Amino acid sequence: MALRGDVLASRKRFGFGRNETLELFVVLQAESFSHLFGTVVVAPLRRSSPELARWGGAVGVRMKDGAHERDLVVLAPLLTTLRTDQFEEE
């Protein structure tokens, strides 16, 4: 079950961004809906860049990955609903 704030990874391309190995998404859906549907509301998650920082639709976030922290942006205007079986298993 995906919880709000979880980062999900997909190897399937959804038509946005560069050709990276994994496409990352952050879950925006409330937890109370996660068990009801086979879909989840997500938005693309990208590494921060000067271009994205100037775009009004990019929301800056800091992600802690083990001992490292990364500056990322959530591309909120590009939120979408995707099937949960399209993401990599943890």
Beta strands, then each sheet from edge to edge (+ up, - down):
strand 1: 7-10
strand 2: 23-27
strand 3: 39-47
strand 4: 58-65
strand 5: 68-75
strand 6: 80-83
sheet 1: 1+ 2- 3+ 5- 4+
sheet 2: 1+ 2- 3+ 6-
end
